[in-house]
Amino acid sequence: MCPALLPAPRSGVLAGWANAWLAGLVGADDVLTHVQRVLGPCRHTLGGEPLLLGLGALRAARAERFRLILPVPGDISGLPGPPAVNADALAASEAVLVIGPAPPLLLVPTVEVHGPAVEGALESVHWKALPAARVPPPPTPVRAAERELAQAIAATTSALLDLDVASARPEVLALLRDRAEEDPGPGLGPGYPSVAHALLARAERLRALLDLAALDDGAAVTASEITRRSDVLRGLSAAVRRAYEAAYDAFDPAHATSP
């Protein structure tokens, strides 16, 4: 079964490898291979065509770059409009902006489950290509996203220690420990600098923390403690989301030898 947004956003993996493909660093088959390696052996279609044919159509339409967008209610700054297109992306919680065609396009994934919705069920991912109104400003640069994430980690660690979350879920604080070295980030093809790989790997680890923290209220007991914990985790979640977008937007063919 294809995991929803884990271990990486579907839209990020597609953008990360499609950027490398547009630059001639990998073949179209490599895009499909790595999308399926990270997300599972799902069937992917783009604009009603098999993924590889859909990518070819985007190249013919003068696609120049793919950008990950992870919108949430209250923050749609990265979405291009019009409102109906934004609504589709919000419903999916992710999208890929295709820059170059006129008008630009927004690729929004929908998942079709074949048979009962049980563990191991076969799925298909269908990418709708929707005309967008504009190209929004680029996401936060990698170094700025890196600093924001470090500040969010420090604030979250301090707040959770104050709330004695360590006694309830020590694994949460273990995931917060900021390691000096990170494994290469999933979903990034050739052409991404090492700092983008490290940032994405850190965001992946913190994403796991947020999933774990969402299971309960930790050691928070009173309403004010629960609210404080929720607020600090919301701030970390926003920093993680911006880290994802920054890492996947850091493509530069000059870094073709990156891991």
C-alpha positions, 0 to 999 in steps of 0.5 A, a space after each residue: 500500500 502506498 503510504 500517505 505522505 510517508 516517508 515523503 510527500 508524494 508531490 515532493 518525490 515527484 518534484 525532486 526527480 522530475 527536476 533532475 529529469 528536466 535537467 537531463 541528469 536522469 532518464 524518465 524511467 528513473 523518475 518512475 523507478 524512484 517515485 515507486 521506490 519511495 512511495 511504493 509500487 503504485 500506478 501513477 497517471 498524470 493528466 489521464 496518461 501514464 506518468 511517463 507520457 504525462 511528463 513528456 507532455 509537460 516537457 513539450 508544454 515548456 515545463 522548466 521547474 517543479 516546486 513542492 507546495 504543502 498548503 494548510 488551512 490558514 496558510 495558502 501563501 504558496 498556492 497559485 490560485 484560482 480559488 477552486 484550484 487552491 481548494 483541490 490542493 488544500 484537500 490533498 494537503 500537497 501539490 506540485 507547481 509546474 513552472 514554465 507553461 503558460 499558464 503554469 500548472 498545479 499537479 494535485 494527487 488523488 488516490 484510488 484504492 482498488 478493493 477493500 481499504 485494508 493494509 496491502 491494498 493496491 492503489 493508484 495515484 492520479 495527478 490532475 493537471 490544473 491551470 494555475 493563475 500565477 507563479 507565487 514567490 519561491 519558498 524560504 531559502 534552505 539556510 533560512 529554513 534550516 535556522 527556523 527549524 533549529 529554533 523550532 526544535 529548541 523551543 519545542 524541546 524546552 516546552 516539552 521538558 517543562 511539561 515533563 513530556 519525557 516521563 510520558 514519551 521519552 521517544 518524542 524527545 529522542 527524535 528532537 535531538 539534533 544530530 550533526 549528521 543526517 542520512 541523505 534525504 529521501 525523494 531528492 534526485 541528482 542536482 540537490 546540494 548536501 544541505 538540502 539532503 540534510 534539511 530534508 532528512 531532519 524534516 523527515 525525523 521531525 515529521 515522525 515526532 509530530 506523528 508520535 506526539 499526535 497520539 495523545 497529550 503526553 504528560 500535559 494534564 491541565 487545559 493550559 498545559 495542553 494548549 501550550 503543548 499544542 501551540 509549540 507542536 503547531 510551530 514545529 509543524 509549520 517549520 517542518 513544512 517550510 523545510 520540506 518546501 525549501 529542500 525540494 526547491 533547492 535544485 541546482 544542476 551544478 550539484 549533480 554529484 550530490 548523494 
